[in-house]
Amino acid sequence: MLKDYLGEKKVEYIEKLVDQDEKAKAEMLGVSGGFLGVPFSVIVKNDGSKETIIGFDKNRLDQILELK
């Protein structure tokens, strides 16, 4: 659902498969505080700050990405 939604909104993203990539898994563990569920999104804003979202939270995505 997340990939479909981002595609629909024409939002570019990088998909990392934490079940197949140990480096991506370690990165996620560090950023998420130990959470390994998916989807887990890290959004880097224009000012360089980062927001994280656990699961598919359309309202939070819209807010952070300023989507309508």
Backbone hydrogen bonds, N-H to C=O, Kabsch-Sander energy under -0.5 kcal/mol:
donor,donor_aa,acceptor,acceptor_aa,energy
5,Y,1,M,-2.6
6,L,2,L,-2.8
7,G,3,K,-2.4
8,E,4,D,-2.5
9,K,5,Y,-2.0
10,K,7,G,-1.1
11,V,6,L,-3.0
12,E,10,K,-0.6
15,E,13,Y,-0.5
18,V,16,K,-1.1
20,Q,17,L,-1.9
21,D,17,L,-1.5
22,E,20,Q,-0.5
25,K,21,D,-2.4
26,A,22,E,-2.5
27,E,23,K,-2.3
28,M,24,A,-2.5
29,L,25,K,-2.5
30,G,26,A,-1.9
31,V,27,E,-2.2
32,S,28,M,-3.0
33,G,29,L,-0.8
34,G,29,L,-1.6
41,S,53,I,-2.8
43,I,41,S,-0.5
43,I,51,E,-3.3
44,V,42,V,-0.6
45,K,43,I,-0.7
45,K,49,S,-3.1
48,G,45,K,-2.3
51,E,43,I,-2.4
53,I,41,S,-2.3
55,G,39,P,-3.1
55,G,53,I,-0.5
57,D,55,G,-1.0
58,K,56,F,-0.7
61,L,57,D,-2.6
62,D,58,K,-2.8
63,Q,59,N,-2.1
64,I,60,R,-2.8
65,L,61,L,-3.0
66,E,62,D,-0.6
67,L,62,D,-2.3
